Amino acid sequence: MPNPNTAAQINLKESCAETMYEVSVSDLPVHCPMPGTTLWNSHPRVYIPLDDKTEASCPYCGTVYKLTKK
């Protein structure tokens, strides 16, 4: 029998599969893993400090988040 708590997790991206995300000011605050990724194989949520910088990386997986001027 499938787990009812994970049954709704369809069409999700693999967690931490991307090595770089471009985000805009409207996306702040940014956290890793990103929304829409699987939870079963991801690390704890951590917020990425992009307020004073244009680029920062996740301390767990190294994914780079780059602030764009969109």
Phi and psi restraints in degrees (value plus and minus 20) as a CYANA .aco file:
   2 PRO   PHI     -87.8   -47.8
   2 PRO   PSI     130.9   170.9
   3 ASN   PHI     -89.9   -49.9
   3 ASN   PSI     102.2   142.2
   4 PRO   PHI     -86.7   -46.7
   4 PRO   PSI     -41.7    -1.7
   5 ASN   PHI     -97.2   -57.2
   5 ASN   PSI     -39.4     0.6
   6 THR   PHI    -130.8   -90.8
   6 THR   PSI     -21.0    19.0
   7 ALA   PHI     -82.1   -42.1
   7 ALA   PSI     -50.9   -10.9
   8 ALA   PHI    -102.1   -62.1
   8 ALA   PSI     -25.3    14.7
   9 GLN   PHI    -107.0   -67.0
   9 GLN   PSI      56.0    96.0
  10 ILE   PHI    -137.1   -97.1
  10 ILE   PSI     132.5   172.5
  11 ASN   PHI      39.7    79.7
  11 ASN   PSI      14.0    54.0
  12 LEU   PHI    -115.5   -75.5
  12 LEU   PSI     129.3   169.3
  13 LYS   PHI     -99.6   -59.6
  13 LYS   PSI     132.9   172.9
  14 GLU   PHI     -85.1   -45.1
  14 GLU   PSI     116.0   156.0
  15 SER   PHI     -85.0   -45.0
  15 SER   PSI     116.0   156.0
  16 CYS   PHI      39.9    79.9
  16 CYS   PSI       6.4    46.4
  17 ALA   PHI     -99.7   -59.7
  17 ALA   PSI     -49.3    -9.3
  18 GLU   PHI    -102.3   -62.3
  18 GLU   PSI     127.2   167.2
  19 THR   PHI    -123.1   -83.1
  19 THR   PSI     -32.1     7.9
  20 MET   PHI    -171.3  -131.3
  20 MET   PSI     118.3   158.3
  21 TYR   PHI    -143.6  -103.6
  21 TYR   PSI     116.7   156.7
  22 GLU   PHI    -118.1   -78.1
  22 GLU   PSI     105.1   145.1
  23 VAL   PHI    -144.8  -104.8
  23 VAL   PSI     135.8   175.8
  24 SER   PHI    -129.6   -89.6
  24 SER   PSI     152.5   192.5
  25 VAL   PHI     -79.3   -39.3
  25 VAL   PSI     -53.3   -13.3
  26 SER   PHI     -89.2   -49.2
  26 SER   PSI     -37.0     3.0
  27 ASP   PHI    -104.0   -64.0
  27 ASP   PSI     -33.1     6.9
  28 LEU   PHI     -88.6   -48.6
  28 LEU   PSI     125.0   165.0
  29 PRO   PHI     -97.3   -57.3
  29 PRO   PSI     123.8   163.8
  30 VAL   PHI    -118.8   -78.8
  30 VAL   PSI     120.0   160.0
  31 HIS   PHI    -152.5  -112.5
  31 HIS   PSI     136.1   176.1
  32 CYS   PHI    -139.6   -99.6
  32 CYS   PSI     113.9   153.9
  33 PRO   PHI     -90.5   -50.5
  33 PRO   PSI     136.4   176.4
  34 MET   PHI     -92.4   -52.4
  34 MET   PSI     137.1   177.1
  35 PRO   PHI     -80.6   -40.6
  35 PRO   PSI     127.1   167.1
  36 GLY   PHI      68.2   108.2
  36 GLY   PSI      -8.8    31.2
  37 THR   PHI    -128.6   -88.6
  37 THR   PSI     138.7   178.7
  38 THR   PHI     -85.3   -45.3
  38 THR   PSI     128.5   168.5
  39 LEU   PHI    -119.2   -79.2
  39 LEU   PSI     -45.2    -5.2
  40 TRP   PHI     -87.7   -47.7
  40 TRP   PSI     -44.6    -4.6
  41 ASN   PHI    -140.3  -100.3
  41 ASN   PSI       7.6    47.6
  42 SER   PHI    -130.2   -90.2
  42 SER   PSI     146.5   186.5
  43 HIS   PHI    -107.8   -67.8
  43 HIS   PSI     151.7   191.7
  44 PRO   PHI     -79.6   -39.6
  44 PRO   PSI     129.7   169.7
  45 ARG   PHI     -85.8   -45.8
  45 ARG   PSI     113.7   153.7
  46 VAL   PHI    -155.4  -115.4
  46 VAL   PSI     116.2   156.2
  47 TYR   PHI    -105.2   -65.2
  47 TYR   PSI     117.8   157.8
  48 ILE   PHI    -117.4   -77.4
  48 ILE   PSI     101.2   141.2
  49 PRO   PHI     -97.8   -57.8
  49 PRO   PSI      76.9   116.9
  50 LEU   PHI    -132.3   -92.3
  50 LEU   PSI      -8.4    31.6
  51 ASP   PHI     -85.6   -45.6
  51 ASP   PSI     -63.2   -23.2
  52 ASP   PHI    -125.7   -85.7
  52 ASP   PSI     -23.9    16.1
  53 LYS   PHI    -143.5  -103.5
  53 LYS   PSI     144.8   184.8
  54 THR   PHI    -122.0   -82.0
  54 THR   PSI     -26.9    13.1
  55 GLU   PHI    -172.8  -132.8
  55 GLU   PSI     117.7   157.7
  56 ALA   PHI    -172.2  -132.2
  56 ALA   PSI     139.7   179.7
  57 SER   PHI    -143.6  -103.6
  57 SER   PSI     137.5   177.5
  58 CYS   PHI     -94.7   -54.7
  58 CYS   PSI     110.5   150.5
  59 PRO   PHI     -89.7   -49.7
  59 PRO   PSI     -38.4     1.6
  60 TYR   PHI    -106.5   -66.5
  60 TYR   PSI     -72.9   -32.9
  61 CYS   PHI    -132.4   -92.4
  61 CYS   PSI     -30.5     9.5
  62 GLY   PHI      63.4   103.4
  62 GLY   PSI     -16.4    23.6
  63 THR   PHI     -80.2   -40.2
  63 THR   PSI     113.5   153.5
  64 VAL   PHI    -114.8   -74.8
  64 VAL   PSI     114.7   154.7
  65 TYR   PHI    -135.0   -95.0
  65 TYR   PSI     101.1   141.1
  66 LYS   PHI    -134.9   -94.9
  66 LYS   PSI     105.3   145.3
  67 LEU   PHI    -102.4   -62.4
  67 LEU   PSI     101.9   141.9
  68 THR   PHI    -126.8   -86.8
  68 THR   PSI     147.1   187.1
  69 LYS   PHI    -122.9   -82.9
  69 LYS   PSI      29.4    69.4
